[in-house]
Amino acid sequence: MPVSAHILIIADHEEDTLKNHLVQCGYAATYCSYATFDASKMVTETHDLVLLIADGVALSQAELQSRFERLPCPVLIIGDNPLPEKIQSIPESYCTMELEKRIASLIRLQVMRREFFRRSETTGKYGLGAEEVSTPDLCLQEKKILLVGAQSDTLGTILLQLDARSKAHVCQTVEAAMVELQEKRFDAVIILGTGQGDVNLRLCNDIRADSKLFNLPVIFVLDYESNREAAYVHGASDIVVNPAEMDNLKARAALLIQQAEYRYSLQRLFKASKPLPLTDGPTGLYSYGFMRAHFETLLKDHLAEGKSLSVATLSISNLADLNGKHGYPAGDHVLRQVGNVVSHLVRGEDICCRYKSGQFVIVLPSTGLEDARIALNRVYGVSRMTEFSVPGLDTPVHAVVEMGLAEIEDGEALDDAIKRGNGTSLTPRDKLAATG
């Protein structure tokens, strides 16, 4: 059965509860005792994450550096971490949502990295030279980080933890922070505490509700462990508890900023390739021809690794009516605007194209059905609720959007998966739920 990722759990005793939870989250989880772990044999290119349980294991910096730091996949430590600036960790008092978020972030970075190089290779077949590909800037130097809060002691500690060459800007109030975010581009936001009356939690909600900001990394620095789950529920990308976890701030910020950099690099790759014959004229998205060429590599990789690969369809069911009532130029304007919505709201690693007429296809690498639903809910909700302007019309027009979803089966062709995903053979449970 395909999975989202392969996780190796290393501990001094079998972790059945944790292993079962990871399986429920769509991962393949295997166990290895700490005593018998051999990095040269146990960890291969097929592992996406090593989960190291430090309980009962006396870890040292030297041992981490020799056995774990140079593994071909990321490491997440549960418990004490002697190398907080280089290796990710969460405390033993973690909440379930925190574990799931951190694992998903580490794995997603791997997925985005692989998709960037995979897509660069496909684009090269169309004539884009390697010198034209803009690789991600993964260093924290010169990154613009907005700090929101007025606690001077905590602000000072945060500034000491960040790279000295990071460009940190301080806003003491939520109102000023939102203005800064809307006027300038920041690479991340660090929010100090939940704020009086949960005002900082509401700021995070506002960021997630803004179509230009919702992908922005948001880190909460909390004074109380009891606020962990509330921060995640309100849209936090990650959290750090002060002072116990402040040594982890740099690594956690770097992880999120690196994800954003891969997203920007994938966007720049697409823009650089636009002069080539791989885009669809009316929508400005990738053409279906490019999707087919790229999908061959995607499918080969995912089948070899036993990874999930999902395909979604988004259809404008009233496009013919719009063309008949307002003319084909009006329909083309709606197509392009829906294409813009889709391209801006899908995740960086996802690839979208125009399929035919008023139908779009979105392919989600290393993503099972349930995670795909979560990733696509915003695309579906915004595209359903948006009214689109058309030149020559005094009032906006509404696109009736329908969406379907399918997970690729072994040996299945892309067109067959699209047919299943467009709703012609979906069961009620497989229908994508709208968020409104």
N, C-alpha and C positions, 0 to 999 in steps of 0.2 A: 504493500500500500504506500503510495507517495506521501512524503512528509515535507514540512517546511524547512527543516534543518536537522542535522545529526549532531547530538550533544553527547560528549563523554563525561560522565560523572566520576570524579576521583575522590574517594573518602576512605577512612579507616574501617568503615562498616557499611553494609548495604543500606541504601537510602530508598526504600520502597515507596514511601509516601511522596517524596520529591520526584522520583522517577515516574510514578503514575500520574502526577500532576503535569509533568512535562509532556507525557504522551497525550493527555487530554487537551493540551494546548496545540497539538498537531506536530510535535517533534518526535524524532526517534531518539531514545535515551538508552545508553548502555553504561554499565558500571565497571569500574576497575579499582582495586584496592590501592591505597597509596604505597604500600610496601612493594607491590609487584609492578608498579607503573614504570614503563620504559618509554621515554619520549621518542626514541628513534624507531620503535616498533608499534606503539599503541596509537599514536596520532598520525593520521595520513591526510592527504588532500581532501578526503571525503568528510572529515570532521569540520563542522562549522564553529564549534565552541567547546572549550574545556571548562567544566564547572568544578572548581576545586573547593571541597568542604574542609575548612581549616579546623573544625572542632576536633580536639584531641590530637592535632598534628602541629608540632612545633616548627613553624616556617621561619626561615631566615632569608635575608636578602641574597646571600650567596647561593642558597639552594634555589630560590625563585629564578635568579638570573641564569643558573646553569641548566635547570630542568624545564622551566616554563616560559621564560621571557622570549625565547626565540622560536617558539612553536609556530607552525604554519597557519594557525588559527588563533583567535583571541582567547584570553583566559579571564574568567570571572571567579573571584574568590568570595566565598561566604564565610565571614569571620575576620580575624585580624589579618592585616595586609602590610607587610614590611616595605612594599614598594608602591605606595599609593599614587605616585606621580606617573608611573609607567603601566601598572596593571589595575584593571577595574575591580572593584569589590563592593559588597554590601554588608552591613552588619548582621549579626545573628538575629537581631530584633527586627529584621525587615518585615514589611507587610507584603502580602501576596502580589499586590499590584506592582510594587516596586521591583520584585524579582522578575515578573513578566516583562515589565518595561525595559529593564536593563538588558535582559537576554535578547529581547526583540531589537533593541538599538544596536547591540554588538553584531547580531546576525544581519540586520538590515544594511549596516555599513559594508559587510562582505558582499551582499547581494548587489548593492549599488556599484561597488568597485568592479565586480565581475561584469556587470551589465555595461558599464562605461567602456571597458576595453573590448567587450564583445560588439557593442554598437559601433565603436571606432573601426573595428575590423570590417564590419558590413559596409559602413560608409566608405571605407577605402576602396571597396570593389566598384563604387560608383565614381571614383576619381579624386576623392579628397586626400591630399597628401598628409603624411604623419606630422609634418611641420605646421600644418594648419589646425591640428587638434590641440585644444587648450586643456592641459592636465590640471587637476585640482591643486589648489594651494592649501596644503594640510597643516601649515604651521600657524600657531596662535599669534605670532608676531604680526603687528599692524591690524589685527582684527578689532572691529569696533563693537564694544560691549556696553550696553546701557545698564547702569546700576540704579535700582529704584528703592529708595528708603532714606531715612534720616539718622539711623543709628551709627554714630561716628566710629565707635569701637569696631563694630562689625564691618563697616565699610573699609576701615584700615586693614583688617585681617584679610578681607577679600582681595584687596589690591596687592597685598604681599603674596598671596597665593597665585595670582594670575601672572602671565608672562610680563616682564617689565616693559616690553615694547608693545603690549596691547594698548589700544586706544580706548580707555575707559572714560565714560561720561556719566556724571551723577545727576539724577533727578530726585528731589526730595518728596515730590507729590505725584500721585497717580495721574492727575490732570495734566501736569507738565510732561510726564512720561509719554502719555498717549499722543500729545502734540509732536514730541520729538520723533516718535516712531512713525508717524504719518508723514513727517517732513523729510526725514533722513533715513538712510539704509544702515541698519545695524546687523551684526552677525549673530548676536545673542542678547538675551535680556536676563539679568540676575535680579531677582526680587527678594528683598529682605523681610521675611516674616509674612504672616497672613494679613497684617494690617488691622488697624482698629475697625471693628465692625466688618471684618473680612473684606476690606476694600481692595487689598492686593489680589485676593482670589477673584474678585469681580474684574480686575484689570486683566487677569489671565483669560477669563471668559471673553472679554472684549477683543483681545488679541486673536483668539481662535475664531471669533465671529467675523473678523475683517478679512476680506478676500485677498488682500495684499500681504497680510501679516500672519495668516494662520499657520504657515510652515515655520515660523520663526522659533528657534530654540528658546525655551523659557525654563530657567532653573530657579527653584525656591531655596533660599537659605533659611532654615527653620530653627527656632529656639526650642521647640517642643516636639518630641517624637510622635505625640498623639495627633499632630497635624499632617503626618505623612500622607495618609489616604485622601484627606480632603484636598490636598494640593494636586494629587493626580486626577481626582474626579473633576477638578476645575480646569484641567488641561495642561498641567505641568509636564514638561519633557523629562525632567529629572529633579531630584531634591538632594540637599545636603543639610545635615543636622549640625548646628553650631553648638559647641566647638568640636565635638567628638569626630566629625567627618570632614572638617575643613581641609585636611591634607588631600582629600579626594577631589576637591573642586576643580583643579586644573585638568585632571584626566577626564572628568565628566563633561566639562565644557568643551574640551578638545574633541571628544567623541561626537557630540551633537553638531559642532561646527564643521567637522569633517563630512558628516552626512549632508549638511547644507551645501558644502563646496562641491560634492559630487553631483548634487542636483543642479547647481549652477553650471557645472562643466558639461553635463548632458544637454542642458538648454543651449549653451554656447556651441556645442557640437552640432546641434540641429540648425542653428542660425548660420553657422559657417558652411553647412552643406546645402543651404537653400538654392544656390545657383545651379546645383546639380539636378539631374532628372529623378529625384526621389521624393518630391512633395506633390501634394494634391492641390491643384489651382484654386478651386472654390473655397476650401477650408483652411489651407495653409498648413495642414498636418502632413505626416508621412503618407506616402501613397500606399495603396494596397500591394503594389509590386514590391516596394521596399519591405513591407511587413512580411510578405511571403519569403523573401530572400533571408531576412533576419530570423524568421521563425524557425527555419531549418536548423540553424546553429543553436537557438534557444532550446528547441525540442531535443536535439541530440544531447546537449549538456544535461538537461533535466532528467531524461530517461536514464542516462548513464549513472547519475547520482541518486536516482530514486526520489527526486524532488517534485513537489506539487507545482503545477503550472495552470493558471486559470485564465479564461477568456471571457470578457464581458462584451455585450452588445448594447449600444444606445441608439435608439431609433426615434426619428421625428415622424410620428405617424400621420400628422396632418400636413406634411410638406406639399403633397399634391393639391390640397385645398388652398394652401397659401399661394402656390404657383397659379392656380386657376383664378383666384380672387384678386391677387395683387400683381401678378406677372412673375416670370422667372427671375428677373433681377432681384425682386423682393425675396424670393426663396433662396437665392444665392447669398444675400446679405444675412439671412437667418442662419444658413448653414455655416458661414464663416464665424458668426458670433457664438454659435453653439460649439464650434470647434475650438474657439478661444477659451470658452468656459472649461471644456474637457482638458485641454492642454495645460491650463494653469492649475487645475485642481487635482489631477492625478499625481501620484507619488513620482519622485524623480526616476526611479528604476522602471516604472511602467511605461509602456510604449503604446501610443494610440495612432490610429489612421482612419481615413475615410474608406469605407468598404464599398458601398454603392448607394446611389440615390441619397436618401436621408438617413443612412445608417453608418454608425461608427463602430470600430472595434478597439478594445483595450486589452492588452495582454499583460498579465501580472506575474512576473517571475517569482519562483519559490514561494508561492502563495496559495493556500488551500481555500476552499469555498467560504468558510466562516470569516477568515481574515480578509478575504477579497470583499465580502459584503461590507465590512467595517471600512475598508479603504475606499470603497465606491459610494458609500452613503452620501457623502458631501457632494460628489459629482452629480448624483441623481437628484438630491434635494435642491441644489442651486439651479440646475438646468430646468427642473420642473417649475420652479417658482419665478424664474426670471422672465421679464417681458423685453422683447427685442425691438430696437428702433429700425425703421426702414426709410430711406430717403423718399420724400414725396408724400409720406403718410403723416397725418397729424397725431395719430395715436399709435402706441406700440402694439406689436403683435405677439401672440402667445404660441410657443411651440409645445405641442403635446408630446411629451417624452415618455418612452417606455424603455425599460432596461431588463436585460436577462443576464444570466451567468452560468458558466459551465466550467468544470475542471477537465483538463485534457486527459483522455484515457490512453492506455498503451496502444500504439499503432494508429491512433486517430489522426486524420488529416485536419488541417486548420479549418477548412470549409465545413467539415462535418461538425467540429466543435462550435463553430459560429452558428450553424443551423440549430444545434441544441440550445445554444445560449440566447438566441433571439426570441425564445418563448414558444416555438412551435411544438416542442416536446417536453417542456419543463413541468415537473410536478408542482403543486402549490407550495411545498416546502422550499423548492428551489427558486421561487420568485424572489427577486431582490426587494427587501422592505424599504419603503420610502421614509425619510426622516422629516420631510416637510421643511 
